[in-house]
Amino acid sequence: ISGQYYYKMFLNPLFAFLDFLTQPFRPNEPQRLVGRVKAASREPMTEEEIEDLVLKLNQIEAVKFGEFKLKSGLMSPVYVDLRVIVSYPDILEQVARMMWNQVKACDFDIICGVPYTALPIATCMSLGFNLPMVMRRKEIKDYGTKKAIEGAYKEGQKCLVVEDLVTSGASVLETLGPLTSAGLNVSDVVVLIDREQGGEAHLSRQGLKLHAAFRLTKMLDVLVKHQQVSEEIASKVHAFVAGNQTIIPSPTPIPTPTPTPLPIPVKCKRLPYENRIPLCKNEMSRRCLEIMVTKKTNLSVAADVATAEEMLAIADAVGPYICVYKTHVDIFDKWDEEIAHKLQALAEQHNFLIFEDRKFADIGNTVVSQYGGGIYKIADWSDITNAHLVPGPGIINGLKEVGLKKGRGLLLLAEMSSKGTLAKGDYTEAVAKIAEEHPDFVMGFISINPAKWTNGPGSPGLLHMAPGVQLSEGGDALGQQYNTPVNVVGNRGADVIIVGRGIIKATDPAAAAKEYQAAGWKAYEDSL
């Protein structure tokens, strides 16, 4: 083979490929690939380019107009689906540049895209403007490092959150928790489209400034101007946005994280209860938090008594002070529909939820009958029930088949308060992971120390209810271990304290419940 032929056929392509690999993609380096303009190398977009981007987003149906059913059940005249932009590199590049222009004057060290749609946008910004990036895992793996935040970062760095669309701001807040738990500081959020339905105000209450490339109504103006949308449709969208503002009741800003001195106990970082309401995907978890905020109580009373009459009497006495009333229906001397109706009437009168502590532990097909039928018909009257996950996730599917259509909630037993319990370690981690996969029906956990879990308490849309609480620590002869409200709520990360004998065995259960209510709520307020 001749040297000239070898050079032409092999070395020339090799040199061309190596030259391609060394082309920079940085704002301070002017070189470009032929025919391609990098996002970082362009000046701020002109008004003409901005209008062009709006028209392109409409053309690729990232923004659609018509009649669309939203996840909430509402019928909307507009639907925004930005997942499609990954198939259009030129549009993705314009989007990244547009969003960069909103925040280039902000002070941050690192960026994080909200999973999943914003990840390619954040990646494009990272490549185009030489911005270090981390990723938040939406589902935490039960192997490897088990991290919630992946990438190279240092505690105390400032992180910019990148999102594609903001309605209420709930998805941003879901990402905020893991970032702050990892020691990153967040003050700014950049978004491509703000639907103008309250998200900016909600984030502001958390100390976050929203920087929007587009506001939905301004996009409408461009589309009307270019005759892509009629005035009639634009009016419908304006009316829908104005009439469907998202609401988060009276949130309190998250305190700025400060280093905690090493002598333990280390307090668990938490969002205020009211800020977690919009993050709940299960109806019963939302109701529980709403009751807790309204009544200023995180107390659940366990009515482990022998007769239905005594159970009803205690419910009436402690009802004003509790958010959840826990029963063991199979230890009562009798049960019928009349008793169930009386208990439901007391729950409505005093505004609390009923939790039947059934601890289901069978295969899916069996628990369908146990939950929905039998002599107790638990799903008909109990707002909440619970289950062991020993049989596997099929038990959730079985209970969900009965309870979801009734608006019920399921607690998974992740840990127990008895001495020598086997519900710990890998089992607890597996329960936490599977719960994240069923947020429509699983409302939380029975847990003891979620602050020590690999990823902490997890999603703020899931609740932690802790049994074995008394005003003084100790135990009983049968192995029950007791912890105080301060320890359970303030240090271990529980949301609801479950108290049994400390109240039901008291001379005056109502007075005891009032005392525990005050202690539990103070522990919560002190933990903020």
RODO-2510 file (C-alpha; in nm, 4 decimals, decimal comma):
residues 528
     n   res          X          Y          Z
     1     i     0,0000     0,0000     0,0000
     2     s     0,1453     0,3412    -0,0987
     3     g     0,2229     0,6108     0,1629
     4     q     0,0051     0,8619    -0,0231
     5     y    -0,2912     0,6227    -0,0263
     6     y    -0,2449     0,5394     0,3443
     7     y    -0,2312     0,9095     0,4348
     8     k    -0,5409     0,9885     0,2311
     9     m    -0,7514     0,6933     0,3451
    10     f    -0,6565     0,6681     0,7135
    11     l    -0,4607     0,9622     0,8558
    12     n    -0,6670     1,2438     0,7059
    13     p    -0,9964     1,1126     0,8570
    14     l    -0,8188     1,0466     1,1858
    15     f    -0,6842     1,4022     1,2049
    16     a    -1,0265     1,5392     1,1126
    17     f    -1,1895     1,3348     1,3894
    18     l    -0,9325     1,4480     1,6477
    19     d    -0,9877     1,8085     1,5378
    20     f    -1,3638     1,7577     1,5904
    21     l    -1,3055     1,6293     1,9421
    22     t    -1,0979     1,9327     2,0349
    23     q    -1,3544     2,1910     1,9221
    24     p    -1,4441     2,4018     2,2298
    25     f    -1,7967     2,4597     2,3590
    26     r    -1,7181     2,7470     2,5929
    27     p    -1,8253     3,1133     2,6057
    28     n    -1,4704     3,2507     2,5930
    29     e    -1,3541     3,0359     2,3017
    30     p    -1,4764     3,1548     1,9606
    31     q    -1,4139     2,8348     1,7590
    32     r    -1,7229     2,6577     1,6210
    33     l    -1,8174     2,3468     1,4362
    34     v    -1,8980     2,4269     1,0751
    35     g    -2,2610     2,5233     1,0327
    36     r    -2,3367     2,4994     1,4048
    37     v    -2,3556     2,7950     1,6421
    38     k    -2,3063     2,7094     2,0059
    39     a    -2,5524     2,8443     2,2604
    40     a    -2,2757     2,9975     2,4661
    41     s    -2,1175     3,1883     2,1803
    42     r    -2,4225     3,4026     2,0979
    43     e    -2,5155     3,7408     2,2343
    44     p    -2,8484     3,7764     2,4227
    45     m    -3,1384     3,6811     2,1984
    46     t    -3,3064     3,9581     2,0026
    47     e    -3,6806     4,0199     2,0235
    48     e    -3,7124     3,8591     1,6798
    49     e    -3,5319     3,5452     1,7988
    50     i    -3,7488     3,5286     2,1115
    51     e    -4,0669     3,5419     1,9019
    52     d    -3,9155     3,2807     1,6701
    53     l    -3,8631     3,0462     1,9651
    54     v    -4,2248     3,0882     2,0775
    55     l    -4,3450     3,0046     1,7257
    56     k    -4,1178     2,6992     1,7098
    57     l    -4,2443     2,5693     2,0451
    58     n    -4,5972     2,6021     1,9119
    59     q    -4,5016     2,4369     1,5822
    60     i    -4,3543     2,1264     1,7490
    61     e    -4,6597     2,1103     1,9798
    62     a    -4,4679     2,1760     2,2983
    63     v    -4,7556     2,4166     2,3648
    64     k    -5,0991     2,2963     2,2512
    65     f    -5,4428     2,4538     2,2553
    66     g    -5,7794     2,2756     2,2742
    67     e    -5,9439     2,0816     2,5579
    68     f    -5,7088     1,8804     2,7784
    69     k    -5,7711     1,6923     3,1020
    70     l    -5,4985     1,7737     3,3543
    71     k    -5,3664     1,5417     3,6271
    72     s    -5,5802     1,7348     3,8747
    73     g    -5,8939     1,6451     3,6758
    74     l    -5,9473     2,0016     3,5518
    75     m    -6,0197     2,0660     3,1845
    76     s    -5,7655     2,3145     3,0465
    77     p    -5,7652     2,5066     2,7149
    78     v    -5,3838     2,4856     2,7044
    79     y    -5,1381     2,2006     2,7546
    80     v    -4,7612     2,2423     2,7863
    81     d    -4,5465     1,9346     2,7138
    82     l    -4,1799     2,0298     2,6883
    83     r    -4,0502     1,6715     2,6728
    84     v    -4,0626     1,6928     2,2945
    85     i    -3,7820     1,9529     2,2706
    86     v    -3,5133     1,6839     2,3159
    87     s    -3,5874     1,5798     1,9568
    88     y    -3,5049     1,9289     1,8223
    89     p    -3,1416     2,0204     1,9036
    90     d    -3,1672     2,3696     1,7547
    91     i    -3,4684     2,4517     1,9714
    92     l    -3,3045     2,2954     2,2787
    93     e    -3,0025     2,5178     2,2204
    94     q    -3,2223     2,8282     2,1892
    95     v    -3,4049     2,7305     2,5076
    96     a    -3,0765     2,6918     2,6976
    97     r    -2,9541     3,0329     2,5778
    98     m    -3,2846     3,2001     2,6600
    99     m    -3,2792     3,0590     3,0141
   100     w    -2,9120     3,1448     3,0619
   101     n    -2,9870     3,5077     2,9783
   102     q    -3,2318     3,5183     3,2706
   103     v    -2,9758     3,4125     3,5322
   104     k    -2,6278     3,5007     3,4040
   105     a    -2,6073     3,7822     3,6589
   106     c    -2,7071     3,5538     3,9489
   107     d    -2,4566     3,4183     4,1988
   108     f    -2,4284     3,0382     4,1870
   109     d    -2,1578     2,7697     4,1660
   110     i    -2,3455     2,4730     4,0271
   111     i    -2,6747     2,3826     3,8556
   112     c    -2,9274     2,1016     3,9031
   113     g    -3,2103     2,0106     3,6653
   114     v    -3,5419     1,8935     3,8103
   115     p    -3,6083     1,5358     3,6902
   116     y    -3,6924     1,4520     3,4226
   117     t    -3,7848     1,7041     3,1512
   118     a    -3,5443     1,9724     3,2728
   119     l    -3,2417     1,7408     3,2712
   120     p    -3,1559     1,7851     2,8998
   121     i    -3,2080     2,1612     2,9353
   122     a    -2,9701     2,1739     3,2317
   123     t    -2,7204     1,9570     3,0429
   124     c    -2,7307     2,1918     2,7429
   125     m    -2,6761     2,4911     2,9728
   126     s    -2,3893     2,3077     3,1417
   127     l    -2,2150     2,2304     2,8122
   128     g    -2,2886     2,5657     2,6532
   129     f    -2,1772     2,7853     2,9405
   130     n    -1,9224     2,5692     3,1232
   131     l    -2,1448     2,5271     3,4289
   132     p    -2,0754     2,2389     3,6708
   133     m    -2,3893     2,0284     3,7151
   134     v    -2,5285     1,7782     3,9628
   135     m    -2,8274     1,5481     3,9216
   136     r    -3,1035     1,4618     4,1662
   137     r    -3,2178     1,1007     4,1593
   138     k    -3,5950     1,0729     4,1544
   139     e    -3,5750     0,7074     4,2556
   140     i    -3,2990     0,6228     4,5013
   141     k    -3,1166     0,2969     4,4231
   142     d    -3,0832     0,0363     4,6975
   143     y    -2,7249    -0,0402     4,5963
   144     g    -2,4030     0,1504     4,5252
   145     t    -2,3668     0,4864     4,6983
   146     k    -2,7466     0,5247     4,7442
   147     k    -2,7089     0,9008     4,6945
   148     a    -2,9981     1,1372     4,6279
   149     i    -2,7665     1,3930     4,4627
   150     e    -2,5094     1,2685     4,2092
   151     g    -2,2031     1,4617     4,0924
   152     a    -1,9087     1,6545     4,2357
   153     y    -2,0014     1,9302     4,4795
   154     k    -1,9006     2,0794     4,8117
   155     e    -2,1149     2,1616     5,1116
   156     g    -2,1994     2,5322     5,1152
   157     q    -2,1954     2,5795     4,7367
   158     k    -2,4771     2,7787     4,5757
   159     c    -2,6968     2,5764     4,3423
   160     l    -2,9239     2,7093     4,0657
   161     v    -3,2316     2,4897     4,0101
   162     v    -3,3314     2,4465     3,6441
   163     e    -3,6952     2,3601     3,5648
   164     d    -3,8928     2,3388     3,2415
   165     l    -4,2379     2,4475     3,3654
   166     v    -4,3712     2,5925     3,6901
   167     t    -4,7369     2,5779     3,7928
   168     s    -4,7439     2,5533     4,1730
   169     g    -4,3700     2,5060     4,2255
   170     a    -4,4221     2,1650     4,3886
   171     s    -4,1641     1,9808     4,1751
   172     v    -3,9041     2,2480     4,2538
   173     l    -3,9711     2,2056     4,6268
   174     e    -3,9323     1,8271     4,5901
   175     t    -3,5833     1,8896     4,4498
   176     l    -3,5038     2,1591     4,7082
   177     g    -3,5186     1,9130     4,9996
   178     p    -3,2456     1,6709     4,8781
   179     l    -3,0239     1,9615     4,7689
   180     t    -3,0372     2,1356     5,1073
   181     s    -2,9948     1,8011     5,2848
   182     a    -2,6738     1,7574     5,0831
   183     g    -2,5510     2,0933     5,2159
   184     l    -2,6137     2,2987     4,9005
   185     n    -2,7676     2,6471     4,9253
   186     v    -3,0490     2,7345     4,6858
   187     s    -3,1864     3,0843     4,6270
   188     d    -3,2607     3,0987     4,2522
   189     v    -3,4743     2,8925     4,0133
   190     v    -3,4796     2,9360     3,6355
   191     v    -3,7710     2,8065     3,4304
   192     l    -3,8591     2,8124     3,0615
   193     i    -4,2342     2,8730     3,1100
   194     d    -4,4195     3,0106     3,4113
   195     r    -4,7879     2,9199     3,3841
   196     e    -4,8619     3,2131     3,6173
   197     q    -5,0793     3,0045     3,8497
   198     g    -4,9142     3,0919     4,1796
   199     g    -4,5804     2,9111     4,1530
   200     e    -4,3697     3,2278     4,1724
   201     a    -4,5409     3,3397     4,4952
   202     h    -4,5120     2,9936     4,6520
   203     l    -4,1405     2,9733     4,5759
   204     s    -4,0887     3,3276     4,7031
   205     r    -4,2318     3,2251     5,0402
   206     q    -3,9570     2,9627     5,0531
   207     g    -3,6934     3,2291     4,9879
   208     l    -3,6545     3,1287     4,6219
   209     k    -3,6528     3,3787     4,3329
   210     l    -3,8101     3,2520     4,0107
   211     h    -3,6521     3,3646     3,6817
   212     a    -3,8846     3,2826     3,3907
   213     a    -3,7772     3,2899     3,0259
   214     f    -4,1442     3,3101     2,9252
   215     r    -4,4713     3,3794     3,0978
   216     l    -4,7586     3,1890     2,9431
   217     t    -4,9665     3,4993     2,8779
   218     k    -4,6752     3,6703     2,6979
   219     m    -4,6351     3,3639     2,4760
   220     l    -5,0036     3,3956     2,3930
   221     d    -4,9506     3,7548     2,2851
   222     v    -4,6833     3,6436     2,0362
   223     l    -4,8991     3,3626     1,8985
   224     v    -5,1981     3,5942     1,8580
   225     k    -4,9761     3,8527     1,6868
   226     h    -4,8638     3,5914     1,4331
   227     q    -5,2193     3,4537     1,3916
   228     q    -5,1274     3,1115     1,5344
   229     v    -5,3905     3,1414     1,8087
   230     s    -5,7260     3,3180     1,7889
   231     e    -5,8346     3,5939     2,0264
   232     e    -6,1117     3,3624     2,1497
   233     i    -5,8679     3,0867     2,2522
   234     a    -5,6348     3,3429     2,4090
   235     s    -5,9253     3,4770     2,6179
   236     k    -6,0093     3,1233     2,7354
   237     v    -5,6493     3,0643     2,8448
   238     h    -5,6324     3,3993     3,0269
   239     a    -5,9568     3,3156     3,2097
   240     f    -5,8343     2,9652     3,2988
   241     v    -5,5054     3,0960     3,4407
   242     a    -5,6823     3,3659     3,6436
   243     g    -5,9461     3,1258     3,7754
   244     n    -5,7188     2,8347     3,8655
   245     q    -5,4501     2,9708     4,0950
   246     t    -5,2720     2,7063     4,3026
   247     i    -5,2896     2,7541     4,6778
   248     i    -5,0470     2,6731     4,9573
   249     p    -5,1831     2,7927     5,2940
   250     s    -4,9613     3,0328     5,4908
   251     p    -4,6191     2,8750     5,4377
   252     t    -4,3207     2,9638     5,6521
   253     p    -3,9849     3,0170     5,4763
   254     i    -3,7281     2,7422     5,5204
   255     p    -3,4566     2,8598     5,7578
   256     t    -3,1103     2,8974     5,6046
   257     p    -2,9211     2,5754     5,6809
   258     t    -2,6508     2,6274     5,9435
   259     p    -2,3819     2,3808     6,0476
   260     t    -2,4933     2,1714     6,3450
   261     p    -2,2394     2,1177     6,6235
   262     l    -2,1139     1,7642     6,6297
   263     p    -2,2359     1,6603     6,9715
   264     i    -2,5562     1,4868     6,8857
   265     p    -2,8566     1,4847     6,8758
   266     v    -2,8652     1,6382     6,5276
   267     k    -3,2059     1,7821     6,4452
   268     c    -3,3740     1,6638     6,1272
   269     k    -3,4286     1,9346     5,8639
   270     r    -3,7920     1,9592     5,7664
   271     l    -4,0382     2,1580     5,5610
   272     p    -4,3307     2,3063     5,7551
   273     y    -4,6403     2,0845     5,7384
   274     e    -4,8397     2,3410     5,5384
   275     n    -4,5712     2,3590     5,2678
   276     r    -4,5899     1,9838     5,2159
   277     i    -4,9627     1,9726     5,1396
   278     p    -4,9235     2,0391     4,7638
   279     l    -4,6446     1,7784     4,7477
   280     c    -4,8766     1,4953     4,8561
   281     k    -5,0007     1,2700     4,5790
   282     n    -5,2364     1,0748     4,8069
   283     e    -5,5666     1,2307     4,9143
   284     m    -5,5431     1,1030     5,2717
   285     s    -5,1915     1,2371     5,3306
   286     r    -5,3118     1,5800     5,2149
   287     r    -5,6120     1,5633     5,4491
   288     c    -5,3940     1,4553     5,7388
   289     l    -5,1567     1,7496     5,6959
   290     e    -5,4493     1,9901     5,6545
   291     i    -5,5990     1,8662     5,9836
   292     m    -5,2614     1,8932     6,1557
   293     v    -5,2177     2,2544     6,0425
   294     t    -5,5785     2,3536     6,1215
   295     k    -5,5868     2,1972     6,4702
   296     k    -5,2154     2,2471     6,5489
   297     t    -5,1738     1,8852     6,6469
   298     n    -4,9491     1,6001     6,5371
   299     l    -5,0952     1,3579     6,7917
   300     s    -5,2445     1,0169     6,7178
   301     v    -5,4057     0,8200     6,9994
   302     a    -5,3911     0,4393     6,9920
   303     a    -5,7181     0,3032     7,1314
   304     d    -5,5916    -0,0407     7,2371
   305     v    -5,8930    -0,1183     7,4565
   306     a    -6,1118    -0,4257     7,4908
   307     t    -6,4594    -0,2929     7,4153
   308     a    -6,6141    -0,0896     7,1367
   309     e    -6,7967     0,1272     7,3917
   310     e    -6,4712     0,2251     7,5609
   311     m    -6,3117     0,2928     7,2211
   312     l    -6,5970     0,5299     7,1263
   313     a    -6,5874     0,7063     7,4633
   314     i    -6,2135     0,7711     7,4360
   315     a    -6,2548     0,8937     7,0754
   316     d    -6,5088     1,1508     7,1934
   317     a    -6,2864     1,2621     7,4809
   318     v    -5,9565     1,2978     7,2918
   319     g    -6,1045     1,3951     6,9540
   320     p    -6,0457     1,7723     6,9862
   321     y    -5,6722     1,7198     7,0399
   322     i    -5,5776     1,4624     6,7748
   323     c    -5,5265     1,4327     6,3996
   324     v    -5,5502     1,0508     6,3812
   325     y    -5,7333     0,7919     6,5928
   326     k    -5,5795     0,4422     6,5771
   327     t    -5,7842     0,1284     6,6349
   328     h    -5,7353    -0,2485     6,6572
   329     v    -6,0804    -0,3647     6,5510
   330     d    -6,0069    -0,7341     6,6017
   331     i    -5,9547    -0,6951     6,9798
   332     f    -6,2966    -0,5376     7,0456
   333     d    -6,5643    -0,7564     7,2014
   334     k    -6,8032    -0,6838     6,9111
   335     w    -6,8240    -0,4980     6,5818
   336     d    -7,1027    -0,3998     6,3432
   337     e    -7,1976    -0,1235     6,1004
   338     e    -7,3620     0,0822     6,3759
   339     i    -7,0337     0,1009     6,5704
   340     a    -6,8480     0,1937     6,2532
   341     h    -7,1005     0,4714     6,1791
   342     k    -7,0685     0,6074     6,5351
   343     l    -6,6894     0,6195     6,5025
   344     q    -6,7149     0,7950     6,1649
   345     a    -6,9573     1,0484     6,3130
   346     l    -6,7093     1,1285     6,5918
   347     a    -6,4305     1,1636     6,3352
   348     e    -6,6386     1,4153     6,1421
   349     q    -6,7445     1,6005     6,4571
   350     h    -6,3903     1,6399     6,5913
   351     n    -6,2087     1,6484     6,2533
   352     f    -5,9720     1,3519     6,2807
   353     l    -5,8847     1,0532     6,0596
   354     i    -5,9474     0,6884     6,1491
   355     f    -5,6491     0,4529     6,1249
   356     e    -5,7172     0,0800     6,1545
   357     d    -5,3839    -0,0720     6,2585
   358     r    -5,4479    -0,3987     6,0742
   359     k    -5,0872    -0,4708     5,9687
   360     f    -5,1815    -0,6697     5,6582
   361     a    -4,9136    -0,9233     5,5679
   362     d    -5,0555    -1,1644     5,3079
   363     i    -5,0428    -1,1965     4,9304
   364     g    -5,2300    -0,9476     4,7135
   365     n    -5,5288    -1,1698     4,6338
   366     t    -5,5909    -1,2471     5,0007
   367     v    -5,5668    -0,8907     5,1280
   368     v    -5,8261    -0,7794     4,8721
   369     s    -6,0824    -0,9883     5,0634
   370     q    -5,9436    -0,9040     5,4077
   371     y    -5,9511    -0,5292     5,3403
   372     g    -6,2783    -0,4986     5,1517
   373     g    -6,4848    -0,7823     5,2984
   374     g    -6,5163    -1,0071     5,6013
   375     i    -6,7050    -0,9050     5,9127
   376     y    -6,5033    -0,5847     5,9596
   377     k    -6,5156    -0,4325     5,6060
   378     i    -6,2193    -0,2124     5,7026
   379     a    -6,2031    -0,0164     5,3775
   380     d    -6,5595     0,1101     5,4283
   381     w    -6,4869     0,3090     5,7467
   382     s    -6,1100     0,3387     5,8014
   383     d    -5,9344     0,6300     5,6281
   384     i    -5,5919     0,4732     5,6785
   385     t    -5,4583     0,1225     5,7164
   386     n    -5,1101    -0,0305     5,7157
   387     a    -4,9175    -0,3307     5,5876
   388     h    -4,5927    -0,5218     5,6196
   389     l    -4,3978    -0,5527     5,2953
   390     v    -4,2692    -0,9035     5,3652
   391     p    -4,4909    -1,0524     5,0872
   392     g    -4,3479    -0,8024     4,8364
   393     p    -4,5067    -0,5115     4,6470
   394     g    -4,8037    -0,7267     4,5407
   395     i    -4,9643    -0,6520     4,8772
   396     i    -4,9737    -0,2823     4,7861
   397     n    -5,1431    -0,3598     4,4548
   398     g    -5,4031    -0,5760     4,6300
   399     l    -5,4879    -0,3136     4,8923
   400     k    -5,4824    -0,0389     4,6298
   401     e    -5,7405    -0,2272     4,4231
   402     v    -5,9853    -0,1827     4,7111
   403     g    -5,8767     0,1406     4,8776
   404     l    -5,7688     0,3786     4,6015
   405     k    -6,1172     0,4294     4,4587
   406     k    -6,2406     0,5045     4,8109
   407     g    -5,9726     0,7706     4,8622
   408     r    -5,7929     0,5725     5,1346
   409     g    -5,4258     0,5837     5,2332
   410     l    -5,1725     0,3110     5,3156
   411     l    -4,8867     0,3267     5,5667
   412     l    -4,5998     0,0814     5,5186
   413     l    -4,4328    -0,0638     5,8279
   414     a    -4,0711     0,0376     5,7745
   415     e    -3,9650     0,0096     6,1398
   416     m    -4,1235    -0,0970     6,4684
   417     s    -4,0754     0,0190     6,8278
   418     s    -4,0441    -0,3254     6,9862
   419     k    -3,7125    -0,4548     7,1185
   420     g    -3,5354    -0,6963     6,8823
   421     t    -3,7443    -0,6001     6,5787
   422     l    -3,6323    -0,7406     6,2421
   423     a    -3,7837    -0,4425     6,0579
   424     k    -3,4586    -0,2533     6,0061
   425     g    -3,1590    -0,2164     5,7763
   426     d    -3,2036    -0,3493     5,4215
   427     y    -3,5718    -0,4201     5,4844
   428     t    -3,6364    -0,0586     5,5827
   429     e    -3,4441     0,0698     5,2789
   430     a    -3,6489    -0,1572     5,0484
   431     v    -3,9751    -0,0324     5,2018
   432     a    -3,8694     0,3307     5,1496
   433     k    -3,7827     0,2647     4,7852
   434     i    -4,1076     0,0820     4,7030
   435     a    -4,3172     0,3528     4,8731
   436     e    -4,1799     0,6087     4,6262
   437     e    -4,3171     0,3923     4,3424
   438     h    -4,6774     0,4046     4,4728
   439     p    -4,7333     0,7700     4,5762
   440     d    -5,1005     0,7631     4,4731
   441     f    -5,1901     0,5133     4,7485
   442     v    -4,8949     0,4915     4,9885
   443     m    -4,9183     0,7973     5,2154
   444     g    -4,6191     0,7235     5,4358
   445     f    -4,4642     0,4957     5,6946
   446     i    -4,4726     0,3598     6,0436
   447     s    -4,1135     0,4445     6,1346
   448     i    -3,8847     0,4991     6,4324
   449     n    -3,5835     0,6976     6,3110
   450     p    -3,6212     0,8124     5,9466
   451     a    -3,3534     1,0787     5,9994
   452     k    -3,0969     0,7963     5,9999
   453     w    -3,2209     0,6343     5,6785
   454     t    -2,9725     0,6444     5,3908
   455     n    -3,1670     0,9222     5,2170
   456     g    -3,3308     1,0656     5,5270
   457     p    -3,7106     1,0783     5,5577
   458     g    -3,7459     1,0851     5,1764
   459     s    -4,0192     1,2595     4,9811
   460     p    -4,1893     1,5400     5,1765
   461     g    -4,5181     1,4138     5,0317
   462     l    -4,4918     1,1022     5,2531
   463     l    -4,5686     1,1091     5,6277
   464     h    -4,3847     0,9356     5,9117
   465     m    -4,5899     0,8149     6,2074
   466     a    -4,3906     0,7016     6,5106
   467     p    -4,5319     0,4622     6,7745
   468     g    -4,4044     0,4151     7,1266
   469     v    -4,4167     0,7767     7,2466
   470     q    -4,4442     0,8855     7,6087
   471     l    -4,3430     1,1990     7,7970
   472     s    -4,0535     1,0072     7,9535
   473     e    -3,8261     0,7456     7,7952
   474     g    -3,8255     0,3800     7,9003
   475     g    -3,9905     0,0476     7,8158
   476     d    -4,2253    -0,2221     7,9362
   477     a    -4,1907    -0,5876     8,0324
   478     l    -4,2934    -0,7043     7,6832
   479     g    -4,0216    -0,5152     7,4983
   480     q    -4,1998    -0,1940     7,3956
   481     q    -3,9493     0,0937     7,3831
   482     y    -4,0683     0,4500     7,4561
   483     n    -3,9305     0,7808     7,3293
   484     t    -4,0250     1,1408     7,4056
   485     p    -4,1938     1,3795     7,1567
   486     v    -3,8789     1,5957     7,1484
   487     n    -3,6618     1,2988     7,0483
   488     v    -3,9120     1,1457     6,8034
   489     v    -4,0099     1,4684     6,6245
   490     g    -3,7100     1,6949     6,6753
   491     n    -3,4233     1,4492     6,6322
   492     r    -3,5633     1,1489     6,4468
   493     g    -3,7810     1,3229     6,1879
   494     a    -4,1280     1,1854     6,2680
   495     d    -4,4379     1,3837     6,1645
   496     v    -4,7042     1,2204     6,3841
   497     i    -4,6548     1,0821     6,7358
   498     i    -4,8618     0,7758     6,8298
   499     v    -4,9458     0,7558     7,2004
   500     g    -5,1336     0,4677     7,3633
   501     r    -5,1157     0,3899     7,7315
   502     g    -4,9891     0,7364     7,8246
   503     i    -5,3378     0,8644     7,7344
   504     i    -5,5878     0,5786     7,7429
   505     k    -5,4708     0,4634     8,0880
   506     a    -5,4710     0,8153     8,2306
   507     t    -5,7293     0,9149     8,4894
   508     d    -5,8413     1,1914     8,2544
   509     p    -5,7663     1,0883     7,8899
   510     a    -5,8791     1,4271     7,7554
   511     a    -5,6368     1,6185     7,9800
   512     a    -5,3556     1,3759     7,8948
   513     a    -5,4271     1,4145     7,5216
   514     k    -5,4153     1,7921     7,5552
   515     e    -5,0776     1,7652     7,7291
   516     y    -4,9350     1,5372     7,4573
   517     q    -5,0782     1,7621     7,1855
   518     a    -4,8910     2,0601     7,3308
   519     a    -4,5673     1,8612     7,3714
   520     g    -4,5807     1,7172     7,0191
   521     w    -4,6586     2,0519     6,8553
   522     k    -4,3838     2,2327     7,0485
   523     a    -4,1336     1,9655     6,9411
   524     y    -4,2426     2,0233     6,5792
   525     e    -4,2186     2,4045     6,5999
   526     d    -3,8771     2,3829     6,7674
   527     s    -3,7540     2,1597     6,4821
   528     l    -3,8264     2,4160     6,2089
***
